[in-house]
Amino acid sequence: MFRREEGRGMEPQDLTTDAIHFGIAVLLGALVGIEREKHRRERKAKTDQPAGLRTFILLALFGACTAWISRAFDTYWILAAGLLLTGAFVVAGYMVTTRGQDQAVGLTTEIAAVVVFALGGIVMLGGAEIAIALAVVTTAVLAYKDPMHGFVKQLGWDDVYSGLQLLIATFIALPLLPDKPIDPWGALNPYQLWLLVILISGLSLVGYALTRWLGPGKGALLTGFAGGLVSSTAVTVSFAREARTDPKNTTAFASGILVAWAVMFARVLVVVAVVNRALLGPIFMPFAAMALVAAGAAALLYFLYRRKGPGVSARQDIQVSNPFSVFSAAKFAAFFAVVLVAVKIAEENFSQGGVYVVAGLAGLTDVDAITLSMAEVARNGNAHVAVVSIVIAALVNTVVKWSIALVLGGMALGKPLLWALAAMLVAGLAGVLL
């Protein structure tokens, strides 16, 4: 902001600041304009898109100028008038462009022009950082048209409904829940419990979206990574079945399974970092060690496989469904509640040994529930017990997945995974002891 004094103009410092802001506005307009100009030239549509590089630069500069004048006269009507004038020009340009055309023409470039004007104004009003971030987002949205449309094509109505259910569960159901314990042990807080369920569902939903976006046949390692974000068990089952029907590629499928296991260990760290950051330090060593061992074993197996021939792609989609529905969330919440109560009872009656038994039993089916439970318990309890419990659950869960791979894929798949599993056990226990 510049200052006026009687008999004086703007101070040099204010002039420099305004000059920098005008420069930023011009660069933001150029950023979006370059993408639009390149898009127009690649589509060979020199007449159907009135706004190019120069137009976007001038629009950003126009927005900055109107904001500068509005600030000088302490009124935002000038900025509002500039926005209306820009909108009028955009509408007029669109009408001229679409006149006489039979097919529908999108409004993407026209909307981008209005956005660029607004960004120029935001820069001059002191929001350069947010304007730069929004300009990058705008350019990305424009540039990634085909991948975004391809992703939408792969979505079914079930996926849309699941996303809406997650939004309802987050912004409608969650605020209605009581934020206090409701059980005799003081372990069940409905608000916190449902919030953690939403956290896990959200992480899984991100992985599911990535899996749908990548599609099948992207290679064993990449497919294992994407699928592991949703369910490492699903990856193990799918690749084990393929290894049975395609024995010559067993080593590659084993590497994909190990990548999914490594992602599972990394996912535990993410959950702990969100729920109880103070526990991240103590738990980082064992889980980072297990993740590195799994990833290293996967890389070694894949390297050995590639020496024999080209890389393998998954021939079928990994069988993972949308991770969120009201029913699945309710089931996880119920299981999570049981684990919370069991941990609380074990703490009060059986000390550390009872907690470890509960962790091992929980790990037979799921790692997320015991991770969330122990992260909450560690707030007021022993962090070491929490770390050991989560490590036990993760290792038990990994042993279960190895057993599934052995049964479905045979010894040819189970043997290399067994060596990797043994190394993970050593790494996890060493991490706990250290």
HUVENZI-V373401 format. One record per pair of residues at least 4 apart in sequence whose ideal C-beta (glycine too) atoms are under 6 Angstrom apart, sorted by the first residue. I is the first residue (numbers start at 1). GAP is how many residues later the second one is. D is the distance in Angstrom with one decimal. If there is no record, write none. Layout:
i: [I/I]
gap: [GAP/GAP]
d: [D/D]
This chain:
i: [2/2/10/10/21/21/22/24/24/25/25/25/25/25/26/26/28/28/28/29/29/29/29/29/30/31/31/32/32/32/32/32/33/33/33/33/34/35/35/35/36/37/37/40/40/45/48/49/50/51/51/51/56/59/59/59/60/60/63/63/63/64/64/64/66/66/66/67/67/67/67/68/69/70/70/70/70/76/79/86/90/90/94/98/107/115/119/119/122/122/123/123/127/139/140/144/151/154/155/159/162/162/162/165/166/167/168/169/170/170/174/177/177/177/178/179/181/181/182/183/183/185/187/187/187/188/196/197/197/197/200/201/201/204/204/205/205/207/207/208/208/208/210/211/211/214/214/216/216/217/218/218/219/219/220/220/220/220/221/223/223/223/224/224/224/224/224/225/225/227/227/227/228/228/228/228/228/229/230/230/231/232/232/232/233/234/234/235/235/235/236/236/236/236/236/238/238/239/239/239/240/240/240/241/242/242/243/243/243/243/244/249/249/250/250/251/251/252/252/254/254/254/254/255/255/255/258/258/258/258/259/261/262/262/262/265/265/265/266/268/268/269/271/272/272/272/272/273/273/275/276/276/276/279/279/279/279/280/282/282/283/283/284/285/285/286/286/286/286/289/289/290/290/290/292/293/293/293/297/301/332/335/336/339/339/339/339/340/342/343/343/343/345/346/346/346/346/347/350/352/355/355/356/356/359/359/359/359/360/360/362/362/362/363/363/363/364/367/367/367/367/370/370/371/374/374/374/377/377/378/378/388/391/391/395/402/402/405/405/405/405/406/409/411/414/417/426]
gap: [8/12/4/5/102/103/42/99/104/35/36/39/95/98/31/35/32/91/107/4/27/28/31/87/27/104/108/24/80/84/106/107/4/20/23/24/19/104/107/108/73/15/16/5/9/4/49/60/43/4/58/62/60/54/57/58/56/60/54/57/58/56/59/60/12/13/16/12/54/57/58/56/9/5/6/8/9/4/42/31/20/23/16/7/4/23/12/16/5/9/5/8/4/4/4/4/62/58/4/163/160/162/163/161/158/4/4/4/4/28/20/13/14/17/12/12/5/8/6/4/5/159/153/154/157/149/176/132/135/136/168/123/128/26/119/118/119/22/23/22/114/115/16/15/16/4/12/98/101/96/4/5/92/94/32/35/36/92/38/4/33/91/4/11/32/35/36/34/38/8/33/91/4/7/32/35/36/34/90/93/89/28/29/32/168/84/86/4/25/83/4/21/165/168/169/80/81/14/17/18/165/168/169/167/4/11/7/10/166/170/165/4/63/162/163/50/54/53/60/47/159/162/163/43/46/47/36/39/40/162/39/33/29/32/33/22/25/26/25/19/103/18/100/7/8/11/103/4/7/100/99/102/103/4/96/99/104/4/101/105/4/104/4/146/149/105/142/145/146/138/142/134/137/138/4/130/131/134/123/115/4/34/33/23/30/31/34/33/16/12/15/30/4/4/8/9/12/8/4/33/30/34/33/36/11/30/33/34/32/36/7/8/31/30/33/34/36/4/26/27/30/4/23/19/12/15/16/4/9/5/8/44/37/41/33/15/19/4/8/9/12/8/4/4/4/4/4]
d: [4.4/3.4/4.6/5.4/5.1/5.2/5.5/5.1/5.4/4.6/5.9/3.9/4.1/4.7/5.7/5.8/5.4/5.3/4.2/5.7/4.5/4.1/2.9/5.4/5.4/5.5/5.4/5.2/5.9/5.3/5.8/5.5/5.9/3.9/3.1/5.7/5.9/5.1/5.0/5.3/5.8/4.5/4.3/5.5/4.7/5.7/5.6/5.5/4.4/4.1/5.3/5.2/5.3/5.5/4.8/4.9/5.0/3.8/4.0/2.8/4.2/4.1/5.9/4.4/5.5/4.8/3.4/5.3/3.9/3.8/5.3/5.1/5.1/5.9/5.0/4.3/4.2/6.0/5.7/4.6/4.5/5.3/5.1/4.7/5.4/5.6/4.7/5.5/4.3/4.3/5.0/4.6/5.5/5.9/5.8/5.3/4.9/4.9/4.4/5.4/4.3/4.8/5.9/5.6/4.8/5.9/4.8/4.9/5.6/5.4/5.7/4.3/4.4/5.6/5.5/4.0/4.3/5.3/5.6/5.8/4.3/4.5/4.6/5.3/4.2/5.6/4.8/5.5/5.7/4.9/4.9/4.4/5.9/5.4/3.5/5.7/5.6/2.4/4.1/4.9/5.9/5.4/4.9/4.5/5.8/5.0/5.2/5.8/4.6/4.1/4.4/5.3/5.5/5.4/4.5/5.7/3.6/5.5/5.4/6.0/6.0/4.5/5.8/5.4/3.4/3.7/4.5/5.2/5.9/4.1/5.9/4.2/4.7/5.6/3.3/3.3/6.0/5.9/4.6/5.9/5.6/4.1/5.6/4.2/5.8/5.8/4.7/6.0/3.8/5.8/5.9/5.2/4.6/5.5/5.3/4.5/5.7/4.2/5.2/5.1/4.5/3.7/3.7/5.5/5.6/5.7/4.5/4.3/4.1/4.5/5.4/6.0/4.3/4.8/5.3/5.3/4.2/4.7/4.1/5.4/5.7/4.9/5.7/4.4/4.1/4.1/5.0/5.2/3.7/5.7/4.7/4.7/4.7/3.7/4.3/4.9/4.8/3.9/5.1/5.5/5.4/5.3/5.3/5.3/5.3/5.6/5.4/5.7/4.9/4.2/4.2/5.8/6.0/5.6/5.6/4.8/5.8/5.8/5.1/5.0/5.9/4.8/5.4/4.2/6.0/5.2/4.8/2.9/5.1/3.9/4.5/4.8/5.2/4.8/5.9/4.9/5.1/4.6/3.9/6.0/5.9/5.5/4.6/5.2/4.6/5.8/4.9/5.1/4.7/5.9/5.5/5.2/5.9/4.9/3.3/4.8/5.1/6.0/2.5/5.5/5.9/5.6/6.0/5.7/5.2/3.8/4.6/4.6/5.3/5.0/5.8/4.1/5.5/3.3/3.5/4.4/6.0/5.8/5.3/5.3/5.0/6.0/4.3/5.3/4.0/4.9/5.3/4.9/5.8/4.9/3.8/5.8/5.2/5.7/5.7/5.4/5.1/5.1/5.4/5.8/5.6/3.4/3.2/5.6/5.9/6.0/6.0]
